[in-house]
Amino acid sequence: MFRRERSIPLRGSAAALCNNLSVLQLPVHNLTHFGVVHGPSAQLVSAAPEGVPLAQRQLHAKERAGVSLPLITQVHWCVLPFRILLVLTSHRGIQMYESDGSVMVYWHALDSGDASPVQAVFARGIASSGHFICVGTWSGRVLVFDVPAKGPNIVLSEELAGHLTSVTDIASEHAQEQDCIADMVTADDSGLLCVWRSGPEFKLLTRIPGFGAPCTSVQLWQGIVAAGYGNGQLCLYEASTGTLHAQINAHARAICALDLAPMVGKLLSAAEDTFVHIWKLNRNLKNGCIEVEHCHGECVPDTQVCGARFCDPSGSSLAVTGYDLAEILRFSSV
Amino acid sequence: MSMRTLPLLFLNLGGEMLYILDQRLRAQNIPGDKARRDEWTEVDRKRVLHDIISTMFNKNFIEELFKPQELYSKKALRTIYDRLAHASIMRLNQASMDKLYDLMTMALKYQVLLCPRPKDVLLVTFNHLDAIKGFIRDNPALVHLVDETSQQLIEAYGGLSAGEFQLIRQTLLTFFQDLHIRVSIFLKDKVQNSNGRFVLPVSGPVPWETEVPGLIRMFDHKGKEVKRTEFRHGGNYIAALKEGSFELYGDRVLKLGTNMYSANRPVETHTSGASKNLASQSQQSIAPNPLAKEELNFLAKLMGGMEIRKPSGPEPGFRLNLFTTDEEEEQAALTRPEELPHEVVNIQATQDQQRNQELARIMGEFEVTDQPRWSASKGDDLLAMMDEL
């Protein structure tokens, strides 16, 4: 069971994007950072444990002279071995900041070279993998940036080809065990998933085809790919082989966000149908099969949810954003 | 974000505008033989609708509309409807035009938000076009013009993927973000809450190509199903019944986008929501807007394709009031928040000198005069009629 906790007010409402909430947990400082995209601006809010808002900052996408402010597609904190960077993607390019958003350390303009006039050009999908930050683009290409331990000398080291339609989301995890070599998965508008192994050169391990619906959000946990789709389905795959292990008719509308509490194997799914569901993943030790059970469902009345995240590693609290809603809703389990 | 959104936005908003004007004109309908020279008749109503529809579906205009371009701001788009609403003998003063635009945008916001699938916004558009054809069904040339636009829609959108439709939907929702004007007809039907937000039902048929939530299937390495469980989703959904038709003619199945106004239901809005809305808009435009000039350039190009026949000769414009009484309209005009100052924008010289002159002429007409442009004759007696409603 979850109960509503105190909401965190936002200066601007959340935009109707997928994966529109990023959370950076800083237990050492007793702080949680939240990032939400409003439209041409993104909002960062820091809050104390009880949800008391402490600090606020607005970021904008870099503009071209004489044209309107470009829209931001996503804002996401990337935790790297020696630093944390805040990444902001827009219709112009990719901006990277220090974790509190105070200083921009890197800017990459998108190349719209071979885009047709009817094609929207943007970057979308952000994840860190080791000391790399990977960002997806409208063309399907995934840009890999090599990030030094400190300073602004960030370098575009590779462009991954694997997708033919716009990237929607990227997820990664530390490849802990020897067998678990897949440590990044990218998703796109056609529903295709690409599973990668990171390294000085990223290697494409397997592709998991879609079935017509876009894959809007993706997570990776212990070699299990969790993918949410535009038709409300949630699927679990074996990352190394691409085998489908579970198919859940999870929501009645498009799934817009997935998040993991990796310590306990909890997965949350949020969708435009106003529901947030919590699932428990595990591997059957006897046969190695992936199993999933439903833990809890929460309805956020009359709210088209657009972002949802766990707020602590044990998955006992979560935060939710909704289209047109100028606050971050918080829940904690009882 | 998506470059394909403007035709959908324009056609659907235009459709809503026609529904509202039709209902309002019908409500003031006086039988032809009993009407005085200065009263609205059935003939007048048909003429207004005909004039607006023929302007909306003008070939040059539609051609410009379908070119890939970014969405305009709400303010910029409003100027198109200002002109469209005055494409005929009808005149609306600013307060009534505000109200009309509020109703149009809230109705479309509702329809887009409640579309089961992103692709269903196309069905909403077809519903509007089907109804528009109904308004002018005795004019085959005009019906043909609308059909041509429908055909263009099918060609432009028929082959798009679900992912591309999702981007279109997100772009439309960005346009409608932060609009919470309360509309009486929505409040009465309980599709809108008193805080201005729409009710999102958690029951009814799921979208086409979506399964009813509740089933979990698990498979082994070989793909064989090994376990099946169910979970309580929390909603009360049933399977989708059938898919709407995306052809020129057909059963659209979806009711969103059909005419929700009937002659008996008065068209009202509460305007308290409107001032809040404009306040948040003006907050957004505090930063100097370098867009304004470029956006207006695009707009002028679009409007260049719009042929407006000005009322010529001695015939005065007929005034239409969107409010219940003229006093209400005057009151609304007084409490209307200060508009941001309009500037005359100089169009940059283009290679086509003639086209440039035409555009400059159109842009010159955009200079805002706050004087309501109404003629005395039909206006004054409308006042008397309003009191009877």
Interface residues (C-beta under 8 A of the other chain):
Chain A: S13 A15 A16 L17 G39 E63 A65 G66 V67 S68 L69 L71 T73 H91 P117 V118 Q119 A120 F122 T165 S166 T168 D188 D189 S190 G212 A213 P214 T216 G230 N231 G232 Q233 E238 T241 T243 L244 H245 A246 Q247 I248 N249 A250 H251 A252 R253 A254 D273 T274 F275 H277 N287 G288 C289 I290 E291 V292 E293 H294 G297 E298 C299 P301 D302 T303 Q304 Y323 D324
Chain B: M1 S2 M3 R4 P68 E70 S73 L113 P116 P118 S161 A162 G163 E164 Q166 L167 R169 Q170 L173 T174 Q177 D178 H180 N193 R197 F198 V199 L200 V202 V206 P207 E209 T210 E211 V212 P213 G214 L215 I216 R217 M218 F219 D220 H221 G223 V226 K227 T229 F231 R232 H233 G234 G235 Y237 A287 N289 P290 L291 K293 E294 E295
